[in-house]
Amino acid sequence: MTQPHEAQGSDGKAELGFDLPAPAKPSRTRLVAAGVVFAGVVGAAFLFGWWPKHRAASNLATETSVAADALLRVEVVTPKVLSSNRAVVLPGSIRPLEETVLYPRANGYVHKWFFDIGDRVKEGQLLAEIETPEIDQQIAQANAELARAQAGVLQSKAQSQYSNQALDRVNKLAPEGVASQQEVDKTAAQRDVDVSSIAVANANVGAMTANLRRLMQLKSFARVTAPFDGTVTARNVERGALVTPGTASPLFSVAQSDTVRVFVQVPQGLAAGVRADLPAKVSVREYPDRVFEGKVARFAGALDPATRTMNTEVRVPNPKGELFAGTYAEVALTLPTPHQVFEVPASALINDADGLRVAVVDAQEQIHQVKVVIERDTGATLEIAIGLTGTERVVKLANPALLEGRKVSVSAAAAPAAPAGSAPAPASSAK
């Protein structure tokens, strides 16, 4: 259906086919009434909105000022003196009491070996034999040279005896003019030479004897024996293998593990408490329900400058061989600390940009903040190493209002420091 279009007249108004009534003009009375209503709404919003908030803020400021001028009520505790013993668990490494690697000292071929890994041996027991053909020939040669030197001694003695007899004859013929003085002197000099040759021959015998002993001792190294009671932990030889003196071809490794050594690194703060015969408890993962008792055998007496720890040896009996060399272990030690330690609740600590402190109430009921050094943090309590003497009254619950020099009111019911491992009791709130 076709919509009728509005026709525009020459004056720009739409021709509707009828005349519109003239718009109504608001009266002055209505305008004044609307202004009064709007002002009333704004005034009501002011009275019921901003004014209560302003009054509450003013009251809060007044109460805050009054509270600031009032004494702060606090609850205090006396630091608890702890035992000087400190229980620690340190990682350690198990080593045998004795262990060594046996190397060949003689040149030759392995003839036979008698023990393998895991076998227990006694001190001096034969482990292997080495064939030494070269040393055998050198021993034969040394024997021959010794025999020749000994024959030289006999020869020198015989020559010296002949020289003595010749000198006697010349001395008897000289007075009769049969022998000249020159012959007498010559015979005497020869006698002295022959006597000296005896000493030379004896020295030669001594040198040949020493050389023979050296070769015999070298020959004794063809028998490889156990240096101590223990267990063979490695065998590196086979029959017919060529071995030479030195560290290039190890033969056996032997370890004595009836008693083991456990090495631990004690930190600097506890090193002063290490003593010989101090009891120790050793645990390994392979025996979760077992504790092996031991004692501190020795300690280095100096700190490693790289780690600031002291090497300490704990000896543990191991008659059944249950502890293996090279095993990781944990060693529990109870070490006395060289200084007193005091316990306070963890809630007493103030920790900010000025460091670690606790608030202490003096005799004039004023707050003093004391810097402290924590030895150990157990969670519920703190162990203080430096800063306290044990006679202070420490504020149990620290808060920002504990300013230096502020007067406080100490609560009449002052509780002692919480025991180790327990949660601190709730402190009264500041008023």
LUMGULO-616412 format. One line per field, with one value per residue (C-alpha): residue number from 0; x, y, z. Coordinates in steps of 0.05 Angstrom, whole numbers, always signed. Layout:
seq NUM,...
u X,...
v Y,...
w Z,...
***
This chain:
seq 0,1,2,3,4,5,6,7,8,9,10,11,12,13,14,15,16,17,18,19,20,21,22,23,24,25,26,27,28,29,30,31,32,33,34,35,36,37,38,39,40,41,42,43,44,45,46,47,48,49,50,51,52,53,54,55,56,57,58,59,60,61,62,63,64,65,66,67,68,69,70,71,72,73,74,75,76,77,78,79,80,81,82,83,84,85,86,87,88,89,90,91,92,93,94,95,96,97,98,99,100,101,102,103,104,105,106,107,108,109,110,111,112,113,114,115,116,117,118,119,120,121,122,123,124,125,126,127,128,129,130,131,132,133,134,135,136,137,138,139,140,141,142,143,144,145,146,147,148,149,150,151,152,153,154,155,156,157,158,159,160,161,162,163,164,165,166,167,168,169,170,171,172,173,174,175,176,177,178,179,180,181,182,183,184,185,186,187,188,189,190,191,192,193,194,195,196,197,198,199,200,201,202,203,204,205,206,207,208,209,210,211,212,213,214,215,216,217,218,219,220,221,222,223,224,225,226,227,228,229,230,231,232,233,234,235,236,237,238,239,240,241,242,243,244,245,246,247,248,249,250,251,252,253,254,255,256,257,258,259,260,261,262,263,264,265,266,267,268,269,270,271,272,273,274,275,276,277,278,279,280,281,282,283,284,285,286,287,288,289,290,291,292,293,294,295,296,297,298,299,300,301,302,303,304,305,306,307,308,309,310,311,312,313,314,315,316,317,318,319,320,321,322,323,324,325,326,327,328,329,330,331,332,333,334,335,336,337,338,339,340,341,342,343,344,345,346,347,348,349,350,351,352,353,354,355,356,357,358,359,360,361,362,363,364,365,366,367,368,369,370,371,372,373,374,375,376,377,378,379,380,381,382,383,384,385,386,387,388,389,390,391,392,393,394,395,396,397,398,399,400,401,402,403,404,405,406,407,408,409,410,411,412,413,414,415,416,417,418,419,420,421,422,423,424,425,426,427,428,429,430
u +0,+29,+47,+27,+85,+87,+85,+132,+106,+144,+157,+191,+136,+102,+32,-10,-75,-92,-64,-23,-38,+14,+65,+50,+98,+118,+97,+144,+111,+127,+200,+208,+174,+221,+282,+259,+248,+319,+351,+315,+340,+412,+407,+379,+436,+486,+456,+448,+512,+573,+558,+556,+622,+654,+631,+656,+725,+729,+711,+763,+817,+798,+800,+867,+896,+870,+898,+966,+969,+950,+1001,+1010,+995,+1043,+1057,+1130,+1169,+1237,+1286,+1295,+1366,+1375,+1423,+1493,+1488,+1468,+1443,+1461,+1457,+1513,+1525,+1585,+1624,+1645,+1717,+1755,+1800,+1858,+1862,+1919,+1935,+1990,+2038,+2094,+2164,+2198,+2203,+2174,+2112,+2053,+2060,+1997,+1947,+1911,+1855,+1800,+1753,+1713,+1762,+1786,+1861,+1908,+1969,+2029,+1985,+2009,+1966,+2007,+2074,+2116,+2169,+2233,+2284,+2325,+2332,+2351,+2409,+2430,+2431,+2474,+2522,+2524,+2541,+2599,+2625,+2620,+2659,+2713,+2717,+2724,+2780,+2813,+2813,+2849,+2899,+2912,+2923,+2972,+3010,+3013,+3040,+3095,+3113,+3120,+3167,+3209,+3216,+3240,+3294,+3318,+3321,+3366,+3413,+3421,+3468,+3516,+3519,+3485,+3423,+3425,+3382,+3346,+3324,+3299,+3257,+3230,+3209,+3176,+3136,+3113,+3091,+3048,+3017,+2999,+2967,+2925,+2903,+2870,+2826,+2809,+2790,+2746,+2711,+2700,+2668,+2622,+2600,+2586,+2548,+2505,+2490,+2470,+2423,+2392,+2377,+2351,+2305,+2282,+2270,+2226,+2179,+2162,+2117,+2060,+2032,+1975,+2000,+1944,+1881,+1826,+1785,+1809,+1768,+1802,+1845,+1878,+1925,+1921,+1971,+2026,+2017,+2081,+2090,+2143,+2161,+2120,+2048,+2029,+2002,+1967,+1959,+1909,+1869,+1859,+1815,+1805,+1731,+1721,+1722,+1702,+1717,+1661,+1685,+1640,+1650,+1631,+1610,+1650,+1597,+1601,+1674,+1696,+1652,+1684,+1720,+1754,+1710,+1647,+1589,+1561,+1503,+1510,+1451,+1448,+1389,+1401,+1383,+1328,+1313,+1385,+1432,+1506,+1541,+1609,+1657,+1696,+1767,+1803,+1791,+1833,+1838,+1834,+1780,+1780,+1785,+1741,+1682,+1694,+1685,+1730,+1744,+1724,+1732,+1682,+1700,+1645,+1654,+1633,+1646,+1594,+1615,+1546,+1574,+1608,+1664,+1641,+1570,+1535,+1515,+1484,+1520,+1482,+1526,+1510,+1560,+1567,+1563,+1616,+1564,+1496,+1433,+1367,+1297,+1242,+1175,+1180,+1125,+1174,+1219,+1220,+1247,+1251,+1302,+1339,+1353,+1332,+1310,+1268,+1232,+1255,+1220,+1270,+1261,+1229,+1175,+1204,+1215,+1285,+1298,+1357,+1391,+1399,+1432,+1390,+1425,+1366,+1294,+1248,+1185,+1148,+1210,+1276,+1344,+1383,+1459,+1478,+1440,+1407,+1433,+1373,+1349,+1310,+1234,+1220,+1154,+1119,+1081,+1118,+1080,+1098,+1076,+1136,+1178,+1245,+1235,+1159,+1126,+1086,+1043,+1065,+1010,+1005,+1000,+1069,+1079,+1147,+1176,+1142,+1179,+1213,+1166,+1102,+1062,+1067,+1008,+966,+987,+939,+925,+949,+897
v +0,+67,+113,+185,+233,+297,+356,+412,+481,+542,+560,+492,+464,+398,+404,+357,+380,+411,+464,+444,+479,+527,+497,+509,+554,+534,+583,+617,+582,+513,+531,+555,+492,+447,+484,+477,+402,+393,+432,+389,+325,+350,+372,+305,+269,+314,+303,+228,+213,+257,+282,+213,+194,+259,+249,+177,+199,+253,+204,+154,+208,+227,+154,+143,+204,+180,+110,+138,+176,+114,+61,+0,-65,-121,-192,-211,-275,-292,-326,-399,-425,-486,-544,-531,-596,-592,-654,-653,-703,-698,-735,-781,-831,-900,-921,-984,-981,-1001,-1008,-1015,-1033,-1085,-1072,-1117,-1103,-1159,-1165,-1230,-1271,-1288,-1362,-1372,-1333,-1361,-1312,-1275,-1217,-1227,-1277,-1263,-1267,-1265,-1223,-1255,-1303,-1317,-1284,-1298,-1323,-1290,-1326,-1285,-1317,-1255,-1245,-1319,-1309,-1246,-1284,-1338,-1286,-1251,-1317,-1329,-1258,-1267,-1332,-1297,-1241,-1290,-1325,-1258,-1249,-1316,-1296,-1229,-1262,-1312,-1257,-1216,-1276,-1286,-1212,-1216,-1276,-1242,-1180,-1222,-1254,-1188,-1157,-1215,-1209,-1134,-1130,-1180,-1138,-1190,-1147,-1073,-1022,-1010,-1083,-1077,-1016,-1047,-1111,-1072,-1031,-1093,-1122,-1060,-1065,-1138,-1123,-1068,-1116,-1158,-1099,-1086,-1159,-1158,-1095,-1129,-1188,-1140,-1107,-1174,-1197,-1134,-1142,-1214,-1194,-1142,-1193,-1243,-1190,-1173,-1247,-1248,-1199,-1255,-1279,-1229,-1233,-1198,-1139,-1146,-1185,-1164,-1179,-1180,-1126,-1130,-1179,-1152,-1208,-1273,-1330,-1316,-1240,-1200,-1153,-1100,-1059,-996,-973,-990,-1059,-1067,-1138,-1138,-1091,-1110,-1075,-1087,-1072,-1107,-1035,-980,-906,-856,-787,-727,-652,-615,-542,-485,-468,-538,-555,-530,-583,-643,-689,-757,-816,-775,-824,-826,-861,-882,-898,-923,-931,-1005,-1016,-966,-996,-1004,-956,-972,-946,-914,-862,-803,-830,-767,-699,-653,-596,-546,-522,-530,-458,-476,-505,-480,-550,-597,-668,-717,-792,-837,-910,-962,-1037,-1079,-1152,-1180,-1136,-1103,-1034,-1030,-983,-924,-925,-859,-854,-805,-792,-766,-728,-691,-634,-584,-511,-463,-410,-406,-408,-377,-396,-345,-351,-339,-286,-242,-230,-162,-170,-108,-65,-53,-127,-180,-154,-168,-117,-117,-81,-48,-31,+37,+0,+26,-11,-25,-61,-110,-139,-214,-270,-333,-399,-442,-432,-489,-455,-443,-419,-386,-404,-339,-344,-271,-211,-238,-255,-292,-239,-195,-187,-200,-178,-241,-212,-163,-107,-41,-1,-25,+37,+50,+85,+78,+69,+5,-31,-102,-153,-184,-255,-263,-332,-366,-380,-435,-502,-526,-556,-525,-468,-400,-380,-322,-254,-200,-149,-78,-27
w +0,-21,+38,+30,+24,+64,+19,+35,+31,+9,+83,+96,+141,+129,+106,+147,+124,+192,+239,+301,+367,+394,+445,+519,+557,+631,+682,+731,+789,+761,+750,+821,+849,+808,+834,+906,+897,+866,+922,+973,+941,+940,+1013,+1035,+999,+1034,+1103,+1097,+1057,+1068,+1138,+1173,+1139,+1160,+1232,+1233,+1207,+1259,+1314,+1289,+1290,+1360,+1384,+1349,+1384,+1451,+1439,+1420,+1485,+1526,+1550,+1505,+1541,+1526,+1551,+1564,+1571,+1600,+1551,+1565,+1572,+1528,+1537,+1508,+1468,+1395,+1357,+1283,+1226,+1175,+1110,+1109,+1066,+1090,+1078,+1100,+1160,+1115,+1040,+991,+919,+908,+850,+824,+848,+808,+733,+705,+688,+733,+748,+791,+832,+893,+913,+876,+893,+956,+987,+1057,+1068,+1127,+1135,+1099,+1060,+989,+936,+872,+847,+793,+752,+749,+702,+695,+769,+777,+729,+764,+830,+800,+773,+841,+876,+828,+838,+914,+910,+869,+919,+976,+938,+929,+1005,+1013,+960,+993,+1060,+1030,+995,+1059,+1097,+1045,+1049,+1125,+1119,+1065,+1108,+1167,+1124,+1096,+1166,+1189,+1129,+1130,+1191,+1158,+1095,+1051,+1040,+1029,+1064,+998,+995,+1067,+1051,+987,+1023,+1079,+1028,+993,+1059,+1072,+1003,+1013,+1081,+1049,+994,+1047,+1067,+994,+984,+1046,+1021,+954,+989,+1027,+962,+929,+990,+990,+916,+928,+986,+941,+887,+938,+967,+896,+885,+948,+914,+865,+922,+928,+999,+1036,+1077,+1129,+1145,+1097,+1035,+963,+929,+860,+820,+757,+736,+697,+690,+641,+644,+640,+698,+709,+771,+779,+782,+711,+724,+792,+817,+875,+919,+991,+1043,+1117,+1133,+1201,+1226,+1178,+1179,+1164,+1144,+1157,+1147,+1211,+1199,+1229,+1280,+1311,+1299,+1368,+1400,+1367,+1416,+1411,+1434,+1423,+1410,+1339,+1306,+1234,+1188,+1116,+1069,+1060,+1134,+1149,+1218,+1240,+1275,+1278,+1339,+1332,+1362,+1337,+1328,+1303,+1272,+1229,+1279,+1221,+1174,+1099,+1074,+1013,+1052,+1123,+1150,+1190,+1167,+1222,+1225,+1260,+1269,+1269,+1284,+1224,+1242,+1194,+1136,+1130,+1116,+1047,+1030,+988,+1016,+1032,+1105,+1154,+1220,+1280,+1330,+1394,+1398,+1455,+1431,+1457,+1477,+1512,+1470,+1492,+1467,+1454,+1417,+1342,+1349,+1387,+1326,+1291,+1221,+1176,+1140,+1206,+1216,+1265,+1333,+1394,+1438,+1510,+1568,+1617,+1690,+1672,+1632,+1566,+1501,+1476,+1411,+1417,+1355,+1357,+1318,+1308,+1320,+1298,+1275,+1297,+1270,+1335,+1373,+1359,+1388,+1399,+1400,+1407,+1437,+1500,+1570,+1596,+1645,+1597,+1592,+1519,+1488,+1467,+1408,+1365,+1328,+1294,+1355,+1395,+1383,+1417,+1484,+1485,+1553,+1559,+1610,+1624,+1630,+1700,+1672,+1641,+1611,+1602,+1534,+1495,+1496,+1434,+1383,+1412,+1383,+1418,+1462,+1434,+1463,+1484,+1431,+1440,+1462
***
